[in-house]
Amino acid sequence: MSTATAPSATTPVQRAGKGSARAAAAAASIAKPAGKLSHRQAQPYDEAALKEFKVPELTIKDLLSAIPAHCFERSALHSSLYVAWDFTLVAALAYAASYINPTVAALDFAKSPLSAYVAPATQATALRWAAWAAYQVAQGLVFTGIWVIAHECGHQAYSPSKTINNAVGWVLHSALLVPYHSWRISHARHHAATGHLTRDEVFVPRTRAQKGLLPLQPASREDSEDDAAVDAQLAAAQQQDASAEKPHAEETWGEWLVETLEDAPAYNLFYIVIQQLFGWPMYLLQNASGQLHYPKGTNHYNPDSIIFDARHRSQILISDLGLAITLSALGAWAYYRGMGEVVRYYLIPYLWCNNWLVMITYLQHTHPEVPHYQADSWTFPRGALCTIDRNWLGPVGPYLFHGIAETHVLHHVSSKIPHYHAWEATEALKARLGEHYHWDDKNIFVSLWQSIRNCKFIEEDDGVAFYRNAKGVPRAKVAEATNGSDSGLAMSD
């Protein structure tokens, strides 16, 4: 078995076709640098067991030509029928919710069989809370579908008319407190550079250094293979470094805590909750999960933000106006009807909507077997395929979320295809892509937990980078070049 060692301060980064994995493990096991190291130890892994990723050698023409021509057709009427249906669901749910309190109040819980164990007032409160929670979850799902259609407007997939697209998108996104043009512009930049480590806009992978983590401890001697090759490497390295060893600098308490929390289940669960609740507004407000080289204060509300050009200024201000109108309407609603009603009918479903769209976008672009590219390795077709389709809660994805999770690979190949054609287009594209198509049918909550646990950091020197877990172990590697195909990246780029 060939054993590789997760990269540390002393380990050369492992790339398919370069160097010996056993040599890397041997070198890592004895070198002791003077710089600080994490208390966490790099874990050896079987490189042969990693999934091999063949870098796509497809052109844009290859991708687009696979899609039937009629899938590119857009219809304002067809798209508007989905908007009408979504708003019908919003109205129906809100109307049904208006009967929750009167219905619960009319029930005589004193006659309930549970009254011998649970006070009638407690039963009434529990039923009322459960009914409101059911409404809020359901309404959050419908809000998300509306958000998806507004997102299509931003891609000009709603209709052939840019005026109609931007008018409808501005209304729908403003109603959900999304700055329509501001996000449309930054999202277009994401599509133009998906999977690009220095140009992509959101869920950009971090290196250990970017996350404030120290290099991993080298693997121990016991973790390496006990054969002549390793012994020879050890002997040579020990003889070379015997007189030059210096003690490691000690971790500070803060550095120890950061590293310990990185793989702590309780902290990972806490991180999920924070990401799902606040990830979306924090991205809009301060570029959370975006590019670190953007200036401090980068956001989607300031027309002078680095995200925008001077020509975008009026569009950003129009987006801000849409938010001001919605916030004013919510304020008037709270003034005349009470803040409690606003919270029950709108705010909590809005938070559920935020949860879903953060979860959708995170899982679309975060998977241990989906690559990210350095600048010299990236092309648009490769970047477009740096996403993954998923089965989203059975009928919820296709019917309420309009297939945004199930047809996302196709969406990155051509974002102007409307969702009602995306299903057929996806099937045609899958046939062309073959092994380059990414699909995961695991339960999305399981996938979220696994991604949070396994997608911790990337190695900064990898031309094609895959996420690694907290101990530095990846799940995929670039396939070695063969005589029949040479991507130019399989060796060391």
N, C-alpha and C positions, 0 to 999 in steps of 0.2 A: 504494500500500500504506500502511495506517495503522500507524505504529510506536509502540508503547508502551515505556516505560522501567521497568525493575524498580525498585521503591521504594528510595529512599536517604534520607539525611538531608534532602535538598532537594526530593525529588520528592513531589508529592501522590499519595496512594494512588489507583490507577485502579479505578474501578467502572463497570460497564456503564451507559451513558446519561449520565454526568457528565463534562463537560470534554472537552478535546481531547487525544488521545494524543500528537499532534505537539507541542502546547504543553508537555505534561509533559516530553517529551524535550528540548525546547529549554531549558526552565527548568533542567532537571537538568544540562545541559551547561555552564552558565556560573556557577551559584551556587557559592560557596565558603564554607561555614559555618566559624565559628571552632572548633566542637567537634571531638572526635576522630572520624575516619573510618577504616574498615577499608582495608587496601591493596587489597582485592578490589573490582573495579569492577562496578557494576550493568550488566546486559546488556539492551539493547533487544530487544523481541520484537514480532512481528506479532499484534496483539490480535485481528484478524479470524480468525486461524488457531486461536485457542483454542476448545476445546469449550464450547458454551453449555449451562449448567445451568439448567433451569427449576425454580424452587423449588416443591416439591409443595404443592398446596392440597387435601390429602386429610384426611378425618377418621378417627378410630379406627373408626367404624362402616363407612366405605368399605372399610377394610382387612379387618376381621374378617368382614364380610358376603360377601366373595369366597371364603372358605374353606368347604368342605363341612362340615356339622355333625358328621359322624361322625369327622372328623379330630381333634376335641377330646376324643374318648373315650380314657380311660386304663385300662390293665389291669395289675394287679400280676403276674398270671400271664405275660402276654405279655412284659412288661419283664424278669421274672425269667429267662425262657428265654435272653435275651441275656446276662445275668450268668452263667448256667450255662455258656453257650457260651464266653464269654471266659475263665472260670476253667478250663475244659477245655483251651483253648489254652495257658494259662499252665502247667498241669500237664504237658501233652504236650511243650512246649518244654523245660521244666526236666528232664523225664525223658530226653529225647533228649540234652540237654547233659551229663547225668551219664555218658554213654558217650564223651564226647570224649577225655578223657585216657587211659582204658584202650585205646580203639581206636587212638589215635596211638602209644601205647607198644607195641602189638602189631605194628605195621607194621615191616617190615625195609627201611629206607631205603637200606641199603648196596646193595641190588639195584636201586635206582631208576636210570633212565637219566640223571638229573640229578647222580648222585653223582660223575661225572667233573668236574663244575664246582662243585657245592655240597656242602658237608659234610653227611653224614646227620643230624647233630644239628641243623644249621641248618634242614634241610628239615622235620624233626619240629617244631621250634619254630614255624616259619612256618605249617605246617598247623594246629597247635594254636591259635595266635593267630587265624588266619582263621576257624576253626570257632567259637571263643568269640565273636568279633566278630559272626559271622552270627547266633548265638543272641541276643546282647545287642541287636542292632538289631531283630530280630523280636519279642523279648519287650518291648522298649520300645514297639513299635507296639501290642501287646496291652494293655500297661499304660495306654496313652493311651485306648484304647477303654473300659476300666474307669473311668478318670477322667471320660470323657464321660457315662457312665451315672450316676455319682455327681453330676455337675453337673446332670443332669436331675432327680435326686432333690431337689436344692436348689431347683429351680423348681417342685416339686410335680407334675412331669410323669410320674413313675414309676408312680403309682397314684392313685386318688381319696383314699387315706388319708394324712393328714399324718404320722401315727405311723409307718407303714411307710416312707414316703418318707425321713423324717429318720433312722430307724434304719438303713436300708440305706445311705443316703448317708454317714452318720457312719462306718460300718464301712469302706466302700470308700475314702472319701477319707482316713481315718486310716491305712489300709494304705499309702497313697501319700504319707504325711507332709503332707497338706493339712488345715489346721484347718477342719473342715466348716462349722460354723455361722458362724465368723468370716468365711470367704470367701463363704459363701452370702449373708450380710447385705451385705457390700460389693459383691458382684456384683449383688444386687438394686438397689442404688443406681446401679450402672452402667447397668442396663437402664432405670431410671426417668429417666435423664438422658443417654442415649447421644448423642454429638455435641454436647453442651453444653460450651462452652469453660471454664466455671467450676464445673460440677457433675459432670461425668463423672468416673469413678474411675480410668481406666487408659488408657495411650497418648494422653494429652492433648497436643495440639500445642503447641509453644512458639513464642514470638516470638524475634526475634534478641536482644532485650534479656534475655529470660528465659534464653537459652542463653549469656549472657555475651559476645555478639558485638557489635561496633561497627556503626553504620550503614554501608551500602555506599557506596563512592565513586560520585559521579554519573557517568553515561555521558559519553563524550567528544563534542565537537562533530561529529566525523567520523561518529559513529554515528547522528546525526539526519538527517532528510530535508532536502535542500537546495532548499527552495522559499521563496516569498515569505513565507508565514505564519511559518515557522521563523525566517527572517532578521529579520522584524519583531519577533518575541518576543525574539530574542537582542539586538538593538540596544537595545530598551527596557530589558531586564534589565541589560545591561552599563552603560548610562548611569546606572541607578539605583544599582548596587552598586560603581561604579568607586572611589569614595572611602571605601567601608566595608569593603573586603576585609581579612581578617586571615588569617595563615597557620594552617594546620591544626595542631592538637597532634599530636605524633608517637605512633604506636602503641608500646606497650611490647613487649618481646620476647615476653612471655607472650600478649598479645593477637594479635600476628602469628602465633604458633604455633597458637593455637586456631583462627584463621580459616583458616590453611593446611591444617590437618588436616581441617577440615570437609569438604573435597572431595577429599582424598587417597585414592586407591583402596586403598592398603595399610592405612591407618587405618580406612577403612570396612569392610574385611574383618575387621580386628581387632575392630572394634565389633560386627560380627555374631556373632563367636565369643563375645565376652563376654556379649552380650545373650542368646544361645541357651543358654549354660551357666548364667548366674547371674541372668538377668532375672526368673525366677519366684520364687526364694527372696528376692531383693532387694526385689521388690514386697511380699512378705509381711512381710519384716523391717523395711523402711524406706520403703515407699511409693514405690519407684522407678517412674517414668513416671506417677505419680499427680498430684494437685493440689499445686501449689507453695505454696498458702496454708495447707495443713495444717501443724500444728506439727511441729517437728523431733522425731523419735522416734516418729512415727505408725507403727503396725504392726498386724498381725492377731492378736497373741498377748496383748496387754494389754487387759483388759476396760474400762479407763479411756480407751482410745484414742478420738480424736474421731470415728472411723468408727462407733462404737457408741453406743447409748443405755443408760441405767441398766437398762432392762428386758432388755437383752441379756446382762447380766453372767453369769448362770448358763450360758447357751449358750456363751459364750466359754470359760469354765472347762471345760465338758464337751468342747469342741473340743481344748483343751490337754491334757486327760486322754487323749483318743484318741491324740494324738501321743506322749505319755509311754508309753502301752502299746506302741505300735509300736516306739519307740526301745528300750524294755526288751527286747522280743522280739528285735530285731536284735542287741542287746548279748549276750543269752543265746546266740543263734546263733553269734556270733563267739567267745564264750568256749568253747563246746563243740566247734565245728567249725572255727574259725579265721576270721580276718578276710578272708583271701583268698577263701574261699568266698562270704562275704557280698557282697564286691565284685563277684565274677564273676556270681553269680546274681541279685542284687538291685540293688546300688548303680549299676552302669553302665546296666542297663535303666531304672532310675529317672531317671538323667540324660538318657537318650534321650527318655523320656516328657516331662520338663521342656522339652527342646528342642522337641518337637512342639507342646506346648500354648502355648509362647511364640510360636512361629512362626505357629500357627493364629490366635491372638488378635491378633497384630500385623498380619497380612495381612488379617484381617477388617475392620479399622478404619483401615488406613493405605494410602491410594491417592491419587495427585495429583488424581483427578477425583471423589473423595468429599468432600463438604463438612463443615464444622463450623460451629456457629452460636453467635453471641453471645446473651445472655439474652433480649434483646428480639426476636430473630428465631426463637428456638427454639420448637417445639411437639413434643409426643410423637410424632405421626406422622412429622414431618420427621426427628426424631432416630432413630426406629426404622429409617428407610431410609438412615441414615448408615453403612452396612456393605455388604460386597460378598461375593457367593458365588464360590467358586473350585472348579475341578476339582483334587482332591487326589490326585496320584499314581495315577491310574487306579482300580483296585479298592480301594486302601488306604482312601480316604476313605469310600466307601459301606459297605464290609464290615468294616473294622477300626475306623474312627473314627466309625462310625454316622452318617455324613452331616453331621457338625457343620460342615464347611467348605462343603459344597454347598447347604445349606439354612439358612444363618445369617440371611439377610434375614427369612425367615419366622419364625425363632426370636425375632427382636427384635420382630416384630409380635405374636406370642403365644407366650410361653416355656413355656406349659403343654402345648403340643402335643408328644406323644412322638415320638421320632425315626422310628419305623416308620410314622407318618402324615405326617411332615414332607415327604416327597417329593411326595405327591399334593397336599398343601396348598400347597407351593411352586409347582407348576404352575398351580394356580388363582390364586394371588396374582400370579404373573407376568403373567397375562392381564389382571388389573385394573391393575397398575402401569404396564405399557407402558414408556415411556422412563425411568421413575423406578426401574426395577429395575437393579441393578448386578451385572454378571457378568464374570469374567475367567478365560479358559481357558488362559492362559500357564502354562508350567512354573513351579511354585511357587518353585524356587530362582532362576530368572530374575526372578520377581516380587519376591522378597526383596531381591535385589541392586538392582533398579531402584527399589524403594521406599526403601531406605536412601540411595540416591544422589539421588533426586528429591524426597523428602519431608523437607526440612530445617527449614523454619520457615513460619509464617504471619504475615500483617500484622495487628497488634493492632487496627486501626481497621475492619477488614472485618466487616460484620454477618454475611455468609456467607463464611467463609474457606476458601481452598484452599491446600494445601501449595505451596511454591515450592522450586526447587532452590537451590544455594549462591549462584548469581548473581541470585537474586530472580525467576526466571522461572516463572510458573505454567503449568499445562496446561489450566485451565478457568476460566471466568468465569460470573457470573450473567447469564442472558439478559435482554435488555431487555424491559420490559413491552409487551404487545400489546393491541389493543382487545378481543381475546377473553379475555384472562386478565391479571389484575393481582394478583400475590402481595403487593404492598406492599413488596417487598424488592428489586425488580429495579433500582432506581435508586441509592439511596444508603444504605439501611439495612444 
